[in-house]
Amino acid sequence: MKIQWKPLIISIVIPLAVGGLSTLITQGSMKDFERVKQPPFAPPGWLFPIVWSILFVLTWALHLISSIPLRLPASEFKKH
């Protein structure tokens, strides 16, 4: 299977860039968010960018895995 580098790079860079841009835009509002009463099980704020980055990469990996052509033995294609 030949890797198509351009779509691969674009599919990783665009979501991470949008996430980074949204971080820059909403920087000041995190102080307001921290003042809101959180439930005891709420994760710390520093964890969100890490988790979102991992989710973006996992989504890309799932797309890559699902685009691999399925090769079945010829016997699977015989009509019964």
N, C-alpha and C positions, 0 to 999 in steps of 0.2 A: 504494500500500500504506500503510495507516494504521499508525503505530507505536503499540503498546500499551505505554505508559510504565511502568505498575505492574509487570507481569511482567519487563520489561527491567531496571528498577532492582533488583528483588528478586534476579534471576538474577546480577547483578553484586555486590551488597552482601553476600549470604549467604556465598558462597565466600571473599571477601576478609575478612569478619568472622571466619569460622572460622579462616582462616589467621593473622589477627592474634591471635586468642585462643590458638591453639596456640603462637604465639611467646611470649606472656606466660607461659603455663604451663610451657614448657620452657626458659625463659631460663637457669636455672642449669646445666642439663645440657649446654650447649654447651661449657663448659670441659672436661667429661669427654670429649666428642666430639673436641675439639682434641688431647687427649692420645693418642688412638688413632693408631697408625701409619697414615698415609694413603699410597695409591699416588701415584706422581709425577704422574699425570694428574688427580688430584682437584682440583676447582675450589675457590676460596676460599670460606669460610663466608658472607661478605657477599653473595655472588652468589645464594644460594638464594632469599631473599625476593623478589628482583627477578625471577628466572626464574619462580617460582610465580605471581606477580602477572600476568606476561605470559601464562603458560599459561591462567590463569583467563579473562582477557579474550579470548584467541584462541578458547577453547572457546565462550564466549558468542557471539563473532562467527560461528563456524562454525554454531552453532545458528540464529542469525538468518538467515544465508544459506540454510541448508537448509530453513527454514520459508517461504521465498518460493515462492508457487505457480508451477509450471512452465506456461507458456503455449505450447502447440504449435499450429501451423497446423491448420485444420480438415481438411486433406488427410491428416494423420497419423492421424486417427481413422477414416478410411474402411476398410471391410473389403475385403480383396483376394479 
